[in-house]
Amino acid sequence: MSAFMGEVIGTMILILLGCGVNAGVTLNKSYSKASGWIVITVGWGLGVAMGVYAVGNISGAHLNPAVTIGLAAVGQFPWSDVPGYIIAQMIGAIIGATLVWLHYLPHWAETEDKGSKLGVFSTGPAIKNTFANLLSEIIGTFVLVLGILAIGTNEFAKGLNPLIVGILIVAIGISLGGTTGYAINPARDLGPRIAHFILPIAGKGDSNWGYAWIPVVGPIIGGILGGLFFVTFFGV
């Protein structure tokens, strides 16, 4: 299997399980309705871990343009491969979001709130403040990329690294995710937002394109800063 297909499949798994837990917690008549933020963060963390386990040996399992660009910025990934990886991640994210729509097909019509339906697919701010929202995404992704690089240096735990990265995602969600929903991944937000826009979701509203640039730009900046911080202060 090619690295391109690895990123498609890995990101699809991530989004299927991540947006899937969003749907379960949010949509009416789901057994997991209103089970809370902890369930969401654990679901996303396990989704990342499963995606990394699935394709880590094939593509390196970036599953995130911010990780791909952050690694390229510090010389740990070739810039020539960046566009292909990002395209693959976007395709995988759209496929994963589409599978979530299909999986919960009867539940969309049972859920009246349009914002809740959008929230299954993409993130939004708890308090709308452009600077603060952008900063939240920068800080969250800074921690993500810094953490991934630090975890990668621990060869003794290599077989557990995907699970540890999943725990990192849970930690970021619990500690930093309450402000913007912690996209920390442009593909994670933009791919499902595109799916929300094009899919015939019962009773959906708009896709909030006015906010959509923040969970794209913020994570890219944060990813680059996280990578630069790691190589500057840890010298690895």
Buried (B, 14 or more C-beta within 10 A) or exposed (E): EEBBBBBBBBBBBBBBBBBBBBBBBBBBEBEBBEBEEEBBBBBBBBBBBBBBBBBBEBBBBBBBBBBBBBBBBBEBBEEEBBEBBBBBBBBBBBBBBBBBBEEBEEBBEEBEEEEBBBBBBBBBBEEEEEEEBBBBBBBBBBBBBBBBBBBBEEEEEEEEBBBBBBBBBBBBBBEBBEBBBBBBBBBBBBBBBBBBBEBEBBEBEEBBEEBBEBBBBBBBBBBBBBBBBBBEEEEE
